[in-house]
């Protein structure tokens, strides 16, 4: 009876480690991508010559660097112009499918460049 519990415990630990290695990379990619969105918003916000299409291309390039499944229609960019201050709000909405033995689910992410109300 004790050896069955030990084997079952080892199987549970191995399963938890495997699940962690499947779930952690998309979460880490999302954190890194969100940091890149802040950088894109900061850099493109100061450049008034950049169009919304240019901003979208910058975001998609960053998403491709992180191997994220983002299409152009999933990117939101909004220019916020106030007297003396020009900034950009950038957001994306995507899901990543996680496949575990016997269970599949989608992780939904909505990274953005920060607070819209500057």
Secondary structure, 3 states (H helix, E strand, C coil): CHHHHHHHHHHHHHHHHHHHHHHHHHHHHHHHHHHHHHHHHHHHHHCCCCCHHHHHHHHHHHHHHCCCCCCHHHEEEEEEEECCEEEEEEEECEEEEEEECCEEEEEEECCECCCCCC
